[in-house]
Amino acid sequence: MHADFAAWSWTAGKGIDGLQLIRNPLVQPGPDEVLIANRALALNPVDWKIIEWGHSAWKTGHVPGVDGMGIVVAAGAGVQIKPGTRVAYHQSLERDGSFAEFCLLDAATVLLVPAALDDGAAASLPCPGLTAWQALEKVPTAASRDVLVIGAGGAVGLLLVQLAVQRGFRVWATASTAHHSSLKALGAVGVFDYREADWQQAQEAALGERRLHAVFDTVSGEHAATLASLLGYNGHLVCIQDRQETAPLPAFSTAISLHEVALNSFHAHASLNDRQVLRKNGERLLEGLLDGSLLAPKRQVFDFRNLPEALRALKQGAEGGKWIAQLNDSDPILSAFQ
């Protein structure tokens, strides 16, 4: 095994431009940890946002990246997972992340990857898939009730539409027109172009006398607040970005419930049982990708050496689907920096 490895290093205050490809020493796992040789990593909006904004736990030299997939090469005391096991993961923002050849993880958080599922598909799932699952868990299942997914053209929204349809909801969505036909094919009963000024009126007209049981917003807390009036009595406003700091509607009106979704928080605040439930459902989502019951976003493959350029493209909203870098032993990234 290598004594060191290639990793992208963050520089405080310099954003994406400050990322540098460096060599880090390889550290063996401690109790309840596993060391992963990454085979694929996936970019998420949270990556460029935290790289640009900074994080209270980060210092210069921190390795960013939350999503990856790889092979367990070493396991610490108390870990039942054997070396050679294929796993996918969502890494805590407070630990060195997936933008590297190797990653050290809490063993309780990793997802076992089905043998026939390819590396890139597995890496693409943890952050958007677990976020979509958590968002849906906020809302009591009520067959044939209407729910609305905002931003269904993105990875989280795409997966959320499918999971909501599978739970028996009548699903509406907003997305750019390029995604309308595919979302309808996945079971959405109607899709609105969020750039149209009157899309909310069109949604209300389509519902008729019904009101929405839930709204899942992937834009911002401020944007979510503008949608609260679409909800019916005891409805649910679920914020996947930000949260509602103040109630968006008067007290004693429709009595809606406000929810925040914070996947990264499970690393610090989830109980062992919470982690087991999350792991079980994450592995179920991976099985869904394999058996075709869940459609993953299209993938845009990029070279690991060009990671900053891929992050800039993601930040700028470039089309192309989920950005994935794949690594393998025959690609001498490490030797190029010795």
N, C-alpha and C positions, 0 to 999 in steps of 0.2 A: 504494500500500500504506500502511496505517496506520503512524504513527510510534510508536504504543504500542498496548496491547491489554489486555483484561480477563483477570484471573487470580485464582485463590484463593490467598491467602497464609497460611502457617502461622506461629503464634506459639508460641515455646518455652514448654512447661509448661502450656498452656491447652487442649490437645486439640481436639476438634471445635468446642467453643465459641469457640476462638480464631481460627477461620478468618475471613478478611476478604477481600472482593472489592475488588481494587485494580487500578491500571494499571501495567504494566511496560513499559519501553522495548523496542522491537523490535530485536533484534540479528541481524545477518546471519551466515550460516553460515561457519565456517572450513573448512580442508581436511578432506575426508572427512566433512563434516556436511551435513545437509539441514534446511531450515526447513519446517515443516508448518503449514498452516492447518487446524486441527482441524475436522472435520465431525461427529464423535461421540466420546464418551468413555464408558468403562465403569468401574463401581466393582467392586472386589475386596475381600475381607476384609483383605488386607494393607494396604489404604489406611487404613481406620479404625484398625487396630492400630498402624501406625507413627505416624499422627497423634496417637494417644493416648500411645504409649510414647516417641516421639522416636527419632531416629537420629543416630549419631555425626557424620554429614556434614551434618546440617541446622542451619541458623541461622534465626532469625526472618526471615521474608520468603521462605522456600523455598516453591516451588509443588509440592504433592503430586500423586500420580496416576501409575499405571504403564501403563494401557491406553488406547489411542486409535486413531483412524483419521482421515485427512485427505488434503489435496492438497499435494504438494510445490510450494512457491512460490519457492524459491531453493535452489541447490545450490553447495557449496563446491568448491574445486579438487580434482581427482582423483575426482570423483563422476560415475558414468555415468548415474544416474537423472535424467531430464529433468523440469523444471517441468511441472506439469499431471498428473503421475502420481499415481494413488490408492494410498495405502499404509496399512497397519496396523502397530502397533508395541507392543512392551513396553519401557518406558523404565527406565533404571537408577534405583534409589532415590537415588543420589548426585547426579543431575541434576534440574533443574526439570522437572516432569512434565506430565501431560496435563490437569490441571484448569485449562485456560486456552484462549484462542482460538488461540494459536500455541505450537509446541513445537519446540525445537532438538534434533536427534537425530544419533547416529552412523549414517551411511548404511549401514554393514554390517549393521545390526540390523533394518532395516525389511523388511516383507513386502509384496510386490506384491499388490494386491487385484483379483480378477477383475472385469471390467467390469460384469457383470450382478448382482454381489452388493451388497446394499444396505449403506449406511454403518453402521447399527446392528449388523447381524450381524457385519460385519468387526471392529468395535471390541470386540465381546463375546468374541472368540476368543483373543487372544494369551496372556494370563496363564493361564487355565484350560486352554486347548488345549495350549500348549507344556509346561505342568507335567504334564498327563496323558501326553503323548508321552514326556517325559523319564522319568517314573516307569516306564512300560512298557518303555523301553529298558534299564532295570536288570536285567530278568529274561529269561533265555534262552527263546526261543519253544519250546514243547513241545506239539504238537497234542494236544488233548483232555485236557490237564492242568487241574486245578482251581485257580482263583484266586478270591480274595475281595476285593471293593472296599468299604471302610468309608466311609459317608457318601455313597452314590451319589445322593442327592437334591440334592446341591450341584453347581455347574457343573463342577468338576474331576472328581468322581466320575461324573457323567453321561457326560462325554466318555470317561473312562477305561473304563467298562463297554463302550461301543461299540467303542473301539479294540481292547480285549482280545478281544471276540467276533470282530472281523474278523481277528485273528491266529490264531484257531482254539482259543483257550482255552475251557474250560467255566467260565463266569463266575457267581459268586454275589455277592450284595450285601447291604448293610444300608441301610435308609432308613426314614423314617416311612411309615405305611401309605398315605398319599396318593400315593406314588410307585411302589408295588409293581406295579400293572398296566402302567404305561408302561415300567418297566424290563424287565419280562418280555417286553413287545412288542418291545423292542430286542435281545432275545437272552439276557438273564439267565435261568439255569435255575431259580433260586430267590432270593427276597428275604426277609430277616428284619427284624423291627422291633427296632431296637437298644434300645428302651425296655423290651423284655421281658427279664426277669431270666435266662431260660433260653435265650436265642437261640443261645448258643454250643453248648449241648447239642443244640439242634435242628440246627445246622450239622453237628456230628459225626455225628448220626444219619442225616442226609441223605447224607453222604459214605460211610457204611458203612466198609469196610476201607480206602478211599482216604484220603490226607491232602492237605492243600493244598500246591500248588507255590509259591504266593506269596500274601502279604497286603499290600494297599495301604491304608495307614491315613491318613486325612485329619484326624484329631482332634488327637493329640498324641503325643509320644514315650512318655509314661507310659502312655497308652492302648494304643499299639502293643505295648508290652512284655507286656501282659496277653494278647495274641493269639498270642504266639510258640509256645505249646504246640500250636496248631492246625496248625502246619507239619510237613510230613514231612521225611525225610532230604534234606539239601542244599537245603532250601527257602529262600525269600527274604522277608525282612521289610523292606518299603519304607515309609519315613516321609516323608510329604508335608508334615507339620508337625513341627518339631523334629528330633531325631535320637536315636539310642541312645548314651548316653555310657558305659554299661556293658552287658556282654552279658546279655540277659534269661534265658538258659538256661545250665546248667552246661557246661563244656568237655567235648569228646569225647562229646557226646550226639547230637542230630540234625544238628549241624554246619551250622546255618543261616547264611546270609549276611545282613549288615545293610547297608541302603542309605539314604542321605539324598538328598532332592531339593531343590535350591536354585536355582531359575530365575534369580533376580537375580544370582547369582554369575557367570553367563556373561559379564556385561558387563565384569568385571574379570579373569577368569581363562581365558576361552575363547580358543583359538587361532583364527587366520583360518579354518582348515579347520572347526573346531567351529562357528563362526558360519555358514559356508556350509551345513553340514549342518542346523543349526537352522532357517535361513532356508528351505531347500528343503522341510523337513517342515512348517514353519508354513504355507507357501504351499499345500502339499498338503492341509492341514486346511481352509484357506479354500476350496479347490476342492470338498472334501467337503461343506461347508455349501451350496455352490451347487448341486451335483448331487444333493443329498438323501441321500447315503450317510452323512452325519453330521448328527445332530439337535442343534441348539444349545438351550440353556436358553431358556425363555420370557423375554420382555423386559418390563421395567417402565420405561416412559419417564418421565423427570422433567425439570423446567425447570432449566437450568444455574444460574439464580439461587438455586435451592433445594437446592443441593448439600449443605450441612451437614445438612439435614433428611433427605435420602436416605441419607447416611452413617449417621445415627442409626438409621434404620429397618433398614439392613443389619446394623448392630451388634446390634440387638435381635432379629434373626432373623425379620424380617417376611417373609411369603410374597409371591410375585409374580415370582420369577425374577431374571434379570440386570438390574441397574439401569443404564440408559443415558440419557445426555443428548445431544441432537443440537443442533448449531449451524449457522447458515447466514448468509449475507451480509445477508439481509433482516430478521434479528432484531437490533435495534440494542443489543446488550449494552454495547458500548463507549461509545456516545454517552450512555447513561444515567449514566455515571460520569465524564463530562467536566465 
